[in-house]
């Protein structure tokens, strides 16, 4: 029952890009704030306008998700593919060393 709720495509997408979102979200908020302050000084979030805050948040969420998605597929994925190559050899070497030690003991 819970598996059906968790296995939704939107949640799986954000699960795939969550590392990038964690790294990038503050940078996107800061750049967005700097650009808006420079080009639209009357439209600052600090004005207390709730609708404007929601609009800025949604915009930052979309930009963050887009950049994190690109980061996932073009930066993280090649390294994740390498993980299988190097991780397997290390564990095999460790297993062989462990087997050798147990035979001599």
C-alpha positions in Angstrom: 0.0 0.0 0.0 2.8 2.5 0.9 4.9 1.3 -2.0 2.3 2.5 -4.5 2.4 6.0 -3.0 6.2 6.2 -2.9 6.7 4.8 -6.4 5.2 7.8 -8.2 7.2 9.2 -11.1 7.5 12.7 -9.6 8.9 11.3 -6.4 11.3 9.0 -8.3 12.5 11.9 -10.4 13.2 14.0 -7.3 14.9 11.0 -5.7 17.2 10.8 -8.6 18.2 14.4 -8.5 18.1 15.0 -4.8 21.8 15.3 -4.4 22.0 18.0 -7.0 19.0 19.8 -5.5 20.7 19.8 -2.1 23.9 21.2 -3.5 22.3 23.8 -5.8 19.2 25.2 -4.3 20.8 27.9 -2.2 23.0 29.0 -5.1 19.8 29.3 -7.3 18.0 31.3 -4.6 20.9 33.6 -4.1 21.4 34.2 -7.9 17.7 34.7 -8.3 17.6 37.3 -5.4 20.7 39.1 -6.8 19.2 39.3 -10.3 15.8 40.5 -9.2 17.3 43.1 -6.9 19.5 44.4 -9.7 16.9 44.4 -12.5 13.6 44.7 -10.6 14.3 46.5 -7.3 10.6 47.0 -6.6 9.8 43.3 -6.8 11.9 42.0 -3.8 10.7 39.1 -1.7 11.4 41.2 1.4 8.4 43.4 0.6 6.2 40.8 2.4 4.0 40.0 -0.6 3.1 36.3 -0.2 2.0 35.7 -3.8 5.3 37.1 -5.0 7.2 34.9 -2.6 5.4 31.8 -3.9 6.1 32.9 -7.5 9.8 33.3 -6.7 9.9 29.9 -4.9 8.2 28.1 -7.8 10.6 29.7 -10.3 13.6 28.7 -8.1 12.3 25.2 -7.8 11.9 24.8 -11.5 15.4 26.2 -12.2 17.0 24.1 -9.5 15.3 20.9 -10.7 16.4 21.6 -14.3 20.0 22.3 -13.3 20.1 19.3 -10.9 18.7 17.1 -13.6 21.3 18.1 -16.1 24.0 17.7 -13.4 22.7 14.2 -12.6 22.8 13.0 -16.2 25.9 14.7 -17.4 28.1 14.9 -14.3 27.1 12.4 -11.7 26.0 9.5 -14.0 29.5 9.0 -15.6 31.1 8.7 -12.2 28.3 6.4 -10.9 29.1 4.1 -13.9 32.8 4.1 -12.8 31.8 3.2 -9.3 30.9 -0.3 -10.4 34.3 -0.8 -12.0 36.4 0.3 -9.1 34.2 -0.9 -6.3 34.0 -4.5 -7.5 37.8 -4.9 -7.9 38.4 -3.5 -4.4 35.9 -5.8 -2.8 37.3 -8.8 -4.8 40.8 -8.0 -3.6 39.6 -7.6 -0.1 37.9 -11.0 -0.3 41.0 -12.6 -1.6 43.2 -11.1 1.1 40.7 -12.2 3.7 40.7 -15.8 2.2 44.5 -15.8 2.3 44.6 -14.7 5.9 42.1 -17.3 7.0 44.0 -20.1 5.2 47.3 -19.2 7.0 45.6 -18.9 10.4 
